[in-house]
């Protein structure tokens, strides 16, 4: 979806990198923050709005939403969070751990509903899952726990491959380095179990993705596994296009990558998580306190396979995988 189409869908209210509008008297105002790109956000924002609507809050009718995107510049997040605090929004919706941490640093009073791919206690978002305390609550998925399974699934599809590439991001020191290190550790254990080798590659900018693919092709990698870094989710369409161009079997963390032409995904039902974050924000608007709303883990994991892509790559997908897939795209 092009930016102008998304803006039209918001009633002409959006503009990069901050979306601001005159507040309508009597309407609550919600802050919405993402680290990524406006162009890749419509589906996530739509699910959040769906969750809000399920609790009775509809944008343009009884609530307004102030949208903020970091445009892949994580250093912008503190300023964006501070701006929402200055606007005295009723609640902040923060998608991903780094966004939630920026929002938490900006306010101790405005409620925050978050989504996270890391353990919220380990990352410092909340004190405990059942009784979060403070002004934050939300939903999380343990991405690192299924990384080894992704390698196993890809190996089942390309059983003759002995070398696989693992594409990671370069996070700052601290929580996020630990988060991605756990994923890498899971991958190494799985590789040892399967008797295959891993080529570790890094990319934190769109321009680095081309170089990463050139390297894995040159090294003769039989497949590619993406880490759970939010950066890759923000560039899912570019990654799927590069995998198609270089004829590389790749496994992703989210369904939409397969819908964009990727081979296979295995991961959290992210649309459901975003919808539920919106629902929590709605409950907070109705008067519930974040400290009393338990942080919940999204446990449903979806396996999605694109048979059209498999055929283009000359792969035969095992019937056992097709039988267990949650969705098969013909």
PAFIMI-129987 format. One line per field, with one value per residue (C-alpha): x, y, z; residue number from 1; residue in three letters. Coordinates in pm, whole numbers. Example, Ala and Ser with C-alpha at 12.3 -4.5 7.8 and 13.67 -1.06 7.14 Angstrom:
% PAFIMI-129987
px <- c(1230|1367)
py <- c(-450|-106)
pz <- c(780|714)
k <- c(1|2)
r <- c(ALA|SER)
END
This chain:
% PAFIMI-129987
px <- c(0|139|166|-96|-346|-288|-323|-654|-765|-700|-915|-620|-478|-132|206|563|709|448|75|-98|-441|-661|-825|-1202|-1373|-1497|-1288|-1018|-676|-459|-89|39|412|615|985|942|806|464|453|474|246|-110|-184|-59|-241|-559|-546|-494|-795|-995|-916|-1014|-1341|-1422|-1415|-1630|-1369|-1372|-1123|-1294|-1609|-1521|-1138|-856|-519|-186|47|425|677|1050|1119|1387|1570|1563|1729|1407|1194|1257|1159|847|745|811|590|299|342|334|9|-135|-273|-497|-297|9|9|371|454|782|1002|1226|927|770|1094|1111|752|819|1118|899|616|529|167|22|-89|103|-24|258|351|691|896|1110|1028|878|1027|1377|1362|1257|912|722|797|597|357|57|84|278|271|343|179|254|86|45|125|444|574|898|1053|1380|1204|1109|1422|1559|1229|1256|1589|1446|1150|1373|1607|1308|1238|1600|1737|2050|2175|2465|2509|2238|2257|2119|2046|2054|2043|2295|2120|2260|2414|2188|1851|1824|2168|2070|1739|1902|2185|1928|1788|2136|2207|1890|1998|2342|2199|1958|2238|2454|2159|2094|2461|2460|2668|2554|2678|2597|2521|2410|2197|2054|1992|1793|2108|2281|2024|2154|2508|2387|2212|2515|2730|2501|2467|2844|2900|2650|2397|2105|1858|1807|1659|1562|1602|1309|1453|1180|1387|1322|949|955|1118|938|851|1211|1336|1082|1175|1547|1489|1287|1547|1835|1629|1698|1459|1389|1184|1031|872|538|262|266|617|477|179|435|596|819|848|748|686|667|583|337|-5|99|-234|-403|-144|-189|-567|-541|-309|-580|-830|-617|-593|-972|-1010|-770|-975|-1278|-1102|-902|-548|-245|-107|-411|-411|-177|81|-16|193|70|119|-38|229|132|301|231|368|363|341|375|710|816|747|941|1236|1206|1124|892|733|698|338|384|450|159|-70|31|40|-213|-230|-108|-94|-144)
py <- c(0|340|614|834|547|493|864|861|570|782|1063|1265|1308|1156|1308|1179|1130|1269|1258|1539|1691|1936|1754|1742|1861|1573|1307|1108|1115|803|800|532|465|242|229|138|286|434|241|-96|-5|-7|-368|-329|-2|-153|-444|-205|-3|-326|-407|-57|-86|-412|-217|63|314|411|656|969|892|900|889|1051|884|1064|847|849|652|633|551|298|570|436|749|936|729|929|1256|1101|962|1297|1470|1236|1302|1678|1631|1459|1161|930|615|527|219|108|-166|-353|-359|-67|159|54|125|472|539|408|644|937|896|725|841|793|429|230|-80|-262|-554|-718|-998|-1025|-1127|-808|-881|-948|-637|-417|-324|-465|-601|-920|-1070|-1126|-793|-561|-264|81|215|-57|-378|-568|-883|-1062|-1355|-1539|-1530|-1682|-2001|-2104|-2007|-2361|-2492|-2252|-2401|-2753|-2663|-2509|-2807|-3036|-2841|-2841|-3159|-3171|-2831|-2835|-2457|-2210|-1834|-1663|-1293|-1089|-722|-515|-400|-160|-299|-420|-589|-613|-763|-1025|-1083|-1145|-1345|-1590|-1640|-1704|-1951|-2142|-2150|-2287|-2564|-2661|-2651|-2883|-3121|-3127|-3150|-2834|-2516|-2157|-1845|-1546|-1225|-883|-603|-299|-75|-144|-91|-373|-633|-655|-715|-986|-1175|-1141|-1297|-1591|-1669|-1650|-1884|-2137|-2126|-2362|-2143|-1835|-1789|-1440|-1337|-1182|-829|-573|-426|-734|-714|-355|-463|-791|-707|-617|-940|-1153|-984|-1043|-1408|-1451|-1274|-1484|-1805|-1850|-2058|-1845|-1877|-1570|-1483|-1352|-1460|-1140|-1220|-1536|-1344|-1112|-1409|-1561|-1939|-2015|-1847|-1988|-1755|-1564|-1465|-1098|-953|-1115|-968|-616|-648|-753|-460|-234|-411|-350|19|30|-132|124|403|255|292|-26|23|-121|-241|-470|-610|-912|-918|-1209|-1430|-1503|-1879|-1956|-2022|-2030|-2226|-2074|-2218|-2063|-2351|-2119|-2000|-2356|-2461|-2162|-2270|-2630|-2755|-3037|-2965|-3277|-3387|-3392|-3017|-2943|-3143|-2945|-2600|-2344|-2198|-2310|-2043|-2201)
pz <- c(0|-94|164|3|9|381|446|261|476|783|649|522|869|838|751|789|1042|1281|1232|1414|1391|1570|1856|1846|2164|2377|2203|2375|2208|2177|2098|1857|1815|1585|1512|1147|829|767|437|616|907|766|857|1212|1265|1121|1367|1658|1545|1517|1878|1985|1794|1973|2298|2157|2042|1676|1526|1403|1599|1968|1968|1777|1718|1703|1491|1526|1315|1377|1011|1121|1317|1672|1804|1721|1957|2278|2108|1956|2295|2464|2206|2278|2650|2588|2397|2705|2521|2725|2645|2436|2213|2167|1916|1982|2289|2197|2137|2466|2654|2498|2601|2952|2987|2879|3128|3454|3452|3102|3052|2788|2603|2427|2206|2249|2103|2415|2770|2923|3265|3132|2915|3205|3079|3377|3723|3672|3422|3647|3830|3599|3834|3700|3387|3129|3019|2695|2500|2403|2203|2274|1928|2042|2157|1800|1606|1616|1483|1187|1089|1120|896|630|645|585|265|143|304|89|205|450|491|591|632|942|894|1213|1304|1496|1813|2071|2387|2663|2644|2267|2222|2480|2302|1964|2121|2259|1910|1774|2053|1966|1602|1685|1899|1619|1361|1571|1612|1238|1147|934|937|985|809|1032|843|962|820|994|692|373|168|359|257|-100|27|266|-16|-242|30|105|-266|-315|-19|-156|128|79|265|479|826|943|1305|1488|1470|1406|1122|907|974|853|524|462|102|11|172|-14|-342|-285|-199|-519|-732|-595|-578|-207|7|313|630|793|1125|994|758|553|426|264|131|-32|-211|56|84|441|776|1124|1405|1617|1490|1489|1364|1663|1899|1759|1779|2142|2220|2081|2301|2610|2518|2495|2836|2982|2829|3004|3338|3398|3528|3344|3676|3713|3357|3333|3056|2831|2606|2255|2231|1892|1628|1259|980|637|311|-36|-285|-583|-452|-372|-732|-866|-651|-765|-416|-319|16|234|273|650|646|416|643|951|787|910|559|219|-51|-394)
k <- c(1|2|3|4|5|6|7|8|9|10|11|12|13|14|15|16|17|18|19|20|21|22|23|24|25|26|27|28|29|30|31|32|33|34|35|36|37|38|39|40|41|42|43|44|45|46|47|48|49|50|51|52|53|54|55|56|57|58|59|60|61|62|63|64|65|66|67|68|69|70|71|72|73|74|75|76|77|78|79|80|81|82|83|84|85|86|87|88|89|90|91|92|93|94|95|96|97|98|99|100|101|102|103|104|105|106|107|108|109|110|111|112|113|114|115|116|117|118|119|120|121|122|123|124|125|126|127|128|129|130|131|132|133|134|135|136|137|138|139|140|141|142|143|144|145|146|147|148|149|150|151|152|153|154|155|156|157|158|159|160|161|162|163|164|165|166|167|168|169|170|171|172|173|174|175|176|177|178|179|180|181|182|183|184|185|186|187|188|189|190|191|192|193|194|195|196|197|198|199|200|201|202|203|204|205|206|207|208|209|210|211|212|213|214|215|216|217|218|219|220|221|222|223|224|225|226|227|228|229|230|231|232|233|234|235|236|237|238|239|240|241|242|243|244|245|246|247|248|249|250|251|252|253|254|255|256|257|258|259|260|261|262|263|264|265|266|267|268|269|270|271|272|273|274|275|276|277|278|279|280|281|282|283|284|285|286|287|288|289|290|291|292|293|294|295|296|297|298|299|300|301|302|303|304|305|306|307|308|309|310|311|312|313|314|315|316|317|318|319|320|321|322|323|324|325|326|327|328|329|330)
r <- c(UNK|UNK|UNK|UNK|UNK|UNK|UNK|UNK|UNK|UNK|UNK|UNK|UNK|UNK|UNK|UNK|UNK|UNK|UNK|UNK|UNK|UNK|UNK|UNK|UNK|UNK|UNK|UNK|UNK|UNK|UNK|UNK|UNK|UNK|UNK|UNK|UNK|UNK|UNK|UNK|UNK|UNK|UNK|UNK|UNK|UNK|UNK|UNK|UNK|UNK|UNK|UNK|UNK|UNK|UNK|UNK|UNK|UNK|UNK|UNK|UNK|UNK|UNK|UNK|UNK|UNK|UNK|UNK|UNK|UNK|UNK|UNK|UNK|UNK|UNK|UNK|UNK|UNK|UNK|UNK|UNK|UNK|UNK|UNK|UNK|UNK|UNK|UNK|UNK|UNK|UNK|UNK|UNK|UNK|UNK|UNK|UNK|UNK|UNK|UNK|UNK|UNK|UNK|UNK|UNK|UNK|UNK|UNK|UNK|UNK|UNK|UNK|UNK|UNK|UNK|UNK|UNK|UNK|UNK|UNK|UNK|UNK|UNK|UNK|UNK|UNK|UNK|UNK|UNK|UNK|UNK|UNK|UNK|UNK|UNK|UNK|UNK|UNK|UNK|UNK|UNK|UNK|UNK|UNK|UNK|UNK|UNK|UNK|UNK|UNK|UNK|UNK|UNK|UNK|UNK|UNK|UNK|UNK|UNK|UNK|UNK|UNK|UNK|UNK|UNK|UNK|UNK|UNK|UNK|UNK|UNK|UNK|UNK|UNK|UNK|UNK|UNK|UNK|UNK|UNK|UNK|UNK|UNK|UNK|UNK|UNK|UNK|UNK|UNK|UNK|UNK|UNK|UNK|UNK|UNK|UNK|UNK|UNK|UNK|UNK|UNK|UNK|UNK|UNK|UNK|UNK|UNK|UNK|UNK|UNK|UNK|UNK|UNK|UNK|UNK|UNK|UNK|UNK|UNK|UNK|UNK|UNK|UNK|UNK|UNK|UNK|UNK|UNK|UNK|UNK|UNK|UNK|UNK|UNK|UNK|UNK|UNK|UNK|UNK|UNK|UNK|UNK|UNK|UNK|UNK|UNK|UNK|UNK|UNK|UNK|UNK|UNK|UNK|UNK|UNK|UNK|UNK|UNK|UNK|UNK|UNK|UNK|UNK|UNK|UNK|UNK|UNK|UNK|UNK|UNK|UNK|UNK|UNK|UNK|UNK|UNK|UNK|UNK|UNK|UNK|UNK|UNK|UNK|UNK|UNK|UNK|UNK|UNK|UNK|UNK|UNK|UNK|UNK|UNK|UNK|UNK|UNK|UNK|UNK|UNK|UNK|UNK|UNK|UNK|UNK|UNK|UNK|UNK|UNK|UNK|UNK|UNK|UNK|UNK|UNK|UNK|UNK|UNK|UNK|UNK|UNK|UNK|UNK|UNK|UNK|UNK|UNK|UNK|UNK|UNK)
END
